[in-house]
């Protein structure tokens, strides 16, 4: 293994300012950060309300997921009021202009395009133009001439990001970096950049589906619980102000194996359809396929259904799918998965006006979920009349027009959901 060249001792712009002095905590004012508005509401929500001057933001995601499109749209929106610098190390300025035209760019836009990979030229342009926003697409293409390794190496990526961070802090220009991810999902190697930047955002989604989720995993200027939802279209990334309605738009009611789950993405409640299918296996070992939910949770729920409820799945292929390409990580979807499988196994539809939420334990008990009140309000807003949820010592009050049905166990919940009319 060949070691990369060490970083030079002189960090130029990253060097601390001479004469800097410590400040007493009591002498620091209480005013918050001034934010520049960002007309893309879902993007601004995830950032914490807008763009903080002098901040440096890293956006990662799989290739082709829409990172460049989203940031070009943000650059065009900000450029309506102030100058914006968009630097691309992968495309020519003509290619960027063609993409901007498809996104509806105006001829009088204040967007300045630059095709450059040498970091010195990029830094000089930022210091000269003093834009309201600078976008670097991508940090892996930038090259510092004083370092020997090729562009994209860990040393180059780390040093280029450090210099851009220093430029952002000294000039007050917010800098957005696009970062490519490795096979295991890390940006430019294991946590190389995340400690250098103020905010880390990930754009997630399935390339086979139109919906994209923008979520923060680090944010020094706002919460990390907000999630922005977009839909990829021919006109770029379109905001989805009511994602629950979008995820349920194509739902077929009164279909066995279908149920609506109230899940949380960050602090945002979403209603999504979960589908379950059981089918007699044609092979010796039955298949278990999970799309959008954790595979191990599916195995756990199948075992509980078999052991605690006597629902024999040992000779059944089991499939679970979350409609819309959403990936559900929280165990609050357990009850929905179990209900969808039981509904398919019995070939009996669950009423269309019922939504569910709850975590399933190994004994078949239902465990409480966080922020039940917010989940109930979202279900009521979309017209659901009943919600089956775990019984809690401090039961939430349901909104007007919504009946909250509490159940202690999975058996009790399924008896309620699959009761004969």
C-alpha positions, 0 to 999 in steps of 0.5 A: 500500500502506497501512502499518500503525500502528507498535507503541507504545513502551510494551509494558506487560507485555513490558517487561523487569523493572527491576533485572534483572542478568546471571548467571554461567554457572557459577552456574546450576544443572544441573537441567532444566525441571520439566514438568507431565504431559499425559495425552495421550501422543502430544501429550506426546511431541512437546512433549518429555515434558510442559508446561513452566511459563511456556512459550508454544506455537504450534500451526498447521495447515490449517482443519478439521484438528483443532487446536481439538479437540486442544487442547480435549482437552488442556485437559480432561485437564489440568483434571482436576488444576488450573484451565485457561482456554480462550479462544475468539474464534471460538465462544461458551461454549455452543458450546465446552461442546457440543463438550466434552460430545462429547469426554466432559467431566466436570461437575466439570472445572476448565475455565474457558471465556471468549469474548473478543477483547479482549486486556486482558480475557484478560490480566486473567483469566490473572493473576487465575485463575493457571491451570495452562494457558491456551489462546488459540483463535486468536491472529488473533482477539485485539485490542489496544485501543491499536493501530489496525489490525484484529484479524488484521493482522500488527501486532496478531498480533505485539503480542498474541503478545508480550504473552501471551509476557510474561504467560507468562514472568512468571506461569509460566502455560503458554500455547498459541496456535492460529494459522491458516495462510496459503495457502503454509502459514506461520502468520499471514504469513511467520514472524511468530510463530515467533521469539516462541514457545518451541515451534512445532507443526504438525498435518498430514494430509489432510482426506479421511483420518482420520490426523493427524500432530503434528510440532514444527518448533521446540522450546526444551525438547525435540527436534524429531524426535518425531511424534505420530499421531492418528486423527480420530473422532467422539470427537475425536482418538484416539491411535495408539500403533502407527501402522505397524499402522494404516497397514497394516491394510487392505493387500491382500497379493499385489497387483501394484504394492503394497509396504511401505516403512520410512520415518522421521517425525522419529526414529520409524520407520513402515511404510507401503504404497506403491502404484504403477500403470502404464497405457497412455496414451490421450493423446499425453503420459503422465500422472505423478501423485504422491500422498504423495511428491514429484512430482520424485522420481517423475519421477527414478525413472521416468527411472532405470527407463527409462534404466538398467533398460530399463523403458519408461514413455514410453507409460505413465500412472504413478500413485503413492499412499501409503496413509493420507494420509501425506506422505513427504519423505525419499528413502529411499522411492525403492526402494519407489516403483521396486519398486511401479512395476516390479511393476505394469508386470510385473503381478507381486506382491511377496511380502507378508513383504518390506519395502524401504528405500533411496535411488536415485541417477541411475546406478541405484545404491542409497544408504544411509539413516539409522537403518537399525537402528531401521527393521529393529526396527520391521519385525521387530516387525510380523512381516516376515521380509525387508528389502531395503536398500542395501549399506553398509560398516557393515552393520547386524545384523538382529534375530532372525527378520529377514533383511537382504538387501543390494543395491548397485543398483536392478537387483539389488534388483528382481531379488530382489523380482520373482524368479520363484518 
